[in-house]
């Protein structure tokens, strides 16, 4: 077994970390590790939201989805495919935690701004019924 130093990532887990534990540890360091690259920060928050959503950890999924959207909006404004993607995933978190009003508001705004983008993403990524979204 390798010798783990106090300064090494994963030290406190004695080399026995599960992937989700590593994500928990690293997700709080995104801004520190990538202070000058907002796009990387946004993508890491987006991926963290996806993983936490799949694992059913909805509070963490919500935090990361909201953070990803906030960062992307600061970079691109509202009319951008990456912003639409993050709004879509935030709406999916809202759906899982039964915040239907917030979900519908986000998807209606995106539909007006991007036309067919959201239904295409819905078909590709989820099996929602159109009536659930619009």
MIPA-238975 format. One record per residue (C-alpha): x, y, z; residue number from 1; residue in three letters. Coordinates in steps of 0.001 Angstrom, whole numbers, padded with zeros to 6 digits. Example, Ala and Ser with C-alpha at 12.3 -4.5 7.8 and 13.67 -1.06 7.14 Angstrom:
<rec u="012300" v="-004500" w="007800" marza="1" tikol="ala"/>
<rec u="013670" v="-001060" w="007140" marza="2" tikol="ser"/>
//
This chain:
<rec u="000000" v="000000" w="000000" marza="1" tikol="unk"/>
<rec u="001382" v="003434" w="-000899" marza="2" tikol="unk"/>
<rec u="002298" v="005830" w="001862" marza="3" tikol="unk"/>
<rec u="-000273" v="008588" w="002003" marza="4" tikol="unk"/>
<rec u="000921" v="012038" w="002991" marza="5" tikol="unk"/>
<rec u="-001217" v="014480" w="004965" marza="6" tikol="unk"/>
<rec u="-001260" v="016862" w="002000" marza="7" tikol="unk"/>
<rec u="-002377" v="014281" w="-000566" marza="8" tikol="unk"/>
<rec u="-005949" v="014263" w="-001876" marza="9" tikol="unk"/>
<rec u="-007819" v="011373" w="-000304" marza="10" tikol="unk"/>
<rec u="-005505" v="011146" w="002715" marza="11" tikol="unk"/>
<rec u="-008348" v="011305" w="005193" marza="12" tikol="unk"/>
<rec u="-009985" v="008301" w="003498" marza="13" tikol="unk"/>
<rec u="-006827" v="006144" w="003790" marza="14" tikol="unk"/>
<rec u="-006851" v="005258" w="000116" marza="15" tikol="unk"/>
<rec u="-010248" v="003561" w="000397" marza="16" tikol="unk"/>
<rec u="-012364" v="006264" w="-001198" marza="17" tikol="unk"/>
<rec u="-015423" v="005558" w="-003284" marza="18" tikol="unk"/>
<rec u="-015947" v="007742" w="-006324" marza="19" tikol="unk"/>
<rec u="-018876" v="009578" w="-004741" marza="20" tikol="unk"/>
<rec u="-016714" v="010381" w="-001693" marza="21" tikol="unk"/>
<rec u="-014063" v="011830" w="-003972" marza="22" tikol="unk"/>
<rec u="-016726" v="013911" w="-005713" marza="23" tikol="unk"/>
<rec u="-018008" v="015106" w="-002330" marza="24" tikol="unk"/>
<rec u="-014480" v="016117" w="-001371" marza="25" tikol="unk"/>
<rec u="-013618" v="017807" w="-004650" marza="26" tikol="unk"/>
<rec u="-016929" v="019518" w="-005385" marza="27" tikol="unk"/>
<rec u="-016239" v="022063" w="-002676" marza="28" tikol="unk"/>
<rec u="-012900" v="022938" w="-004274" marza="29" tikol="unk"/>
<rec u="-013972" v="023695" w="-007842" marza="30" tikol="unk"/>
<rec u="-013664" v="027466" w="-007566" marza="31" tikol="unk"/>
<rec u="-010331" v="027189" w="-005727" marza="32" tikol="unk"/>
<rec u="-008792" v="024752" w="-008199" marza="33" tikol="unk"/>
<rec u="-009952" v="026656" w="-011302" marza="34" tikol="unk"/>
<rec u="-010138" v="030306" w="-010176" marza="35" tikol="unk"/>
<rec u="-009631" v="031836" w="-013622" marza="36" tikol="unk"/>
<rec u="-011593" v="029404" w="-015766" marza="37" tikol="unk"/>
<rec u="-015310" v="029936" w="-015329" marza="38" tikol="unk"/>
<rec u="-016239" v="027578" w="-018163" marza="39" tikol="unk"/>
<rec u="-014439" v="024675" w="-016458" marza="40" tikol="unk"/>
<rec u="-016099" v="025582" w="-013161" marza="41" tikol="unk"/>
<rec u="-019512" v="025576" w="-014824" marza="42" tikol="unk"/>
<rec u="-018916" v="022238" w="-016535" marza="43" tikol="unk"/>
<rec u="-017680" v="020602" w="-013320" marza="44" tikol="unk"/>
<rec u="-020720" v="021884" w="-011441" marza="45" tikol="unk"/>
<rec u="-022941" v="020627" w="-014274" marza="46" tikol="unk"/>
<rec u="-021371" v="017146" w="-014191" marza="47" tikol="unk"/>
<rec u="-021589" v="017083" w="-010386" marza="48" tikol="unk"/>
<rec u="-025291" v="017949" w="-010629" marza="49" tikol="unk"/>
<rec u="-025809" v="015106" w="-013106" marza="50" tikol="unk"/>
<rec u="-024085" v="012585" w="-010838" marza="51" tikol="unk"/>
<rec u="-025855" v="013703" w="-007677" marza="52" tikol="unk"/>
<rec u="-029191" v="013675" w="-009514" marza="53" tikol="unk"/>
<rec u="-028591" v="010099" w="-010665" marza="54" tikol="unk"/>
<rec u="-027570" v="009089" w="-007127" marza="55" tikol="unk"/>
<rec u="-030682" v="010743" w="-005688" marza="56" tikol="unk"/>
<rec u="-028808" v="013336" w="-003628" marza="57" tikol="unk"/>
<rec u="-031175" v="016132" w="-004553" marza="58" tikol="unk"/>
<rec u="-029855" v="018919" w="-002284" marza="59" tikol="unk"/>
<rec u="-026366" v="018577" w="-003771" marza="60" tikol="unk"/>
<rec u="-027771" v="018205" w="-007282" marza="61" tikol="unk"/>
<rec u="-029765" v="021405" w="-006783" marza="62" tikol="unk"/>
<rec u="-026741" v="023329" w="-005475" marza="63" tikol="unk"/>
<rec u="-024529" v="022289" w="-008386" marza="64" tikol="unk"/>
<rec u="-027227" v="022810" w="-011035" marza="65" tikol="unk"/>
<rec u="-027956" v="026321" w="-009747" marza="66" tikol="unk"/>
<rec u="-024250" v="027145" w="-009547" marza="67" tikol="unk"/>
<rec u="-023571" v="025877" w="-013077" marza="68" tikol="unk"/>
<rec u="-026432" v="027986" w="-014430" marza="69" tikol="unk"/>
<rec u="-025302" v="031099" w="-012558" marza="70" tikol="unk"/>
<rec u="-021749" v="030769" w="-013905" marza="71" tikol="unk"/>
<rec u="-022834" v="030041" w="-017482" marza="72" tikol="unk"/>
<rec u="-025166" v="033049" w="-017478" marza="73" tikol="unk"/>
<rec u="-022310" v="035260" w="-016293" marza="74" tikol="unk"/>
<rec u="-020178" v="034010" w="-019203" marza="75" tikol="unk"/>
<rec u="-022683" v="033752" w="-022058" marza="76" tikol="unk"/>
<rec u="-025808" v="035669" w="-021079" marza="77" tikol="unk"/>
<rec u="-029227" v="034069" w="-021546" marza="78" tikol="unk"/>
<rec u="-029181" v="033151" w="-025237" marza="79" tikol="unk"/>
<rec u="-026697" v="030294" w="-025374" marza="80" tikol="unk"/>
<rec u="-027016" v="026529" w="-025773" marza="81" tikol="unk"/>
<rec u="-024908" v="025845" w="-022657" marza="82" tikol="unk"/>
<rec u="-027195" v="028079" w="-020595" marza="83" tikol="unk"/>
<rec u="-030213" v="026241" w="-022027" marza="84" tikol="unk"/>
<rec u="-028613" v="022905" w="-021118" marza="85" tikol="unk"/>
<rec u="-028031" v="024035" w="-017540" marza="86" tikol="unk"/>
<rec u="-031574" v="025379" w="-017267" marza="87" tikol="unk"/>
<rec u="-032858" v="022069" w="-018559" marza="88" tikol="unk"/>
<rec u="-030938" v="020097" w="-015960" marza="89" tikol="unk"/>
<rec u="-032003" v="022492" w="-013213" marza="90" tikol="unk"/>
<rec u="-035599" v="021921" w="-014324" marza="91" tikol="unk"/>
<rec u="-035001" v="018164" w="-014062" marza="92" tikol="unk"/>
<rec u="-033789" v="018607" w="-010472" marza="93" tikol="unk"/>
<rec u="-036879" v="020692" w="-009724" marza="94" tikol="unk"/>
<rec u="-039023" v="017940" w="-011222" marza="95" tikol="unk"/>
<rec u="-037431" v="015326" w="-008977" marza="96" tikol="unk"/>
<rec u="-038000" v="017418" w="-005856" marza="97" tikol="unk"/>
<rec u="-041548" v="018245" w="-006983" marza="98" tikol="unk"/>
<rec u="-041015" v="021953" w="-007579" marza="99" tikol="unk"/>
<rec u="-043208" v="021908" w="-010669" marza="100" tikol="unk"/>
<rec u="-043828" v="025660" w="-010816" marza="101" tikol="unk"/>
<rec u="-040104" v="026410" w="-010981" marza="102" tikol="unk"/>
<rec u="-039603" v="023644" w="-013549" marza="103" tikol="unk"/>
<rec u="-042342" v="024955" w="-015817" marza="104" tikol="unk"/>
<rec u="-041091" v="028550" w="-015572" marza="105" tikol="unk"/>
<rec u="-037585" v="027540" w="-016627" marza="106" tikol="unk"/>
<rec u="-038681" v="025364" w="-019516" marza="107" tikol="unk"/>
<rec u="-041172" v="027934" w="-020837" marza="108" tikol="unk"/>
<rec u="-038480" v="030631" w="-020853" marza="109" tikol="unk"/>
<rec u="-036083" v="028316" w="-022684" marza="110" tikol="unk"/>
<rec u="-038741" v="027289" w="-025190" marza="111" tikol="unk"/>
<rec u="-039415" v="030914" w="-026104" marza="112" tikol="unk"/>
<rec u="-035691" v="031654" w="-026411" marza="113" tikol="unk"/>
<rec u="-034493" v="028541" w="-028199" marza="114" tikol="unk"/>
<rec u="-037504" v="027166" w="-030015" marza="115" tikol="unk"/>
<rec u="-036910" v="023484" w="-030634" marza="116" tikol="unk"/>
<rec u="-033746" v="023018" w="-028538" marza="117" tikol="unk"/>
<rec u="-035420" v="021919" w="-025298" marza="118" tikol="unk"/>
<rec u="-037727" v="019309" w="-026891" marza="119" tikol="unk"/>
<rec u="-034735" v="017880" w="-028749" marza="120" tikol="unk"/>
<rec u="-032727" v="017697" w="-025526" marza="121" tikol="unk"/>
<rec u="-035722" v="016131" w="-023790" marza="122" tikol="unk"/>
<rec u="-035945" v="013415" w="-026409" marza="123" tikol="unk"/>
<rec u="-032209" v="012755" w="-026236" marza="124" tikol="unk"/>
<rec u="-031790" v="012721" w="-022469" marza="125" tikol="unk"/>
<rec u="-035072" v="012034" w="-020733" marza="126" tikol="unk"/>
<rec u="-038388" v="010402" w="-021362" marza="127" tikol="unk"/>
<rec u="-040586" v="013218" w="-020117" marza="128" tikol="unk"/>
<rec u="-043975" v="013717" w="-021662" marza="129" tikol="unk"/>
<rec u="-044455" v="017037" w="-023434" marza="130" tikol="unk"/>
<rec u="-047443" v="017773" w="-021187" marza="131" tikol="unk"/>
<rec u="-045190" v="017538" w="-018105" marza="132" tikol="unk"/>
<rec u="-042875" v="020241" w="-019417" marza="133" tikol="unk"/>
<rec u="-044966" v="022755" w="-021364" marza="134" tikol="unk"/>
//
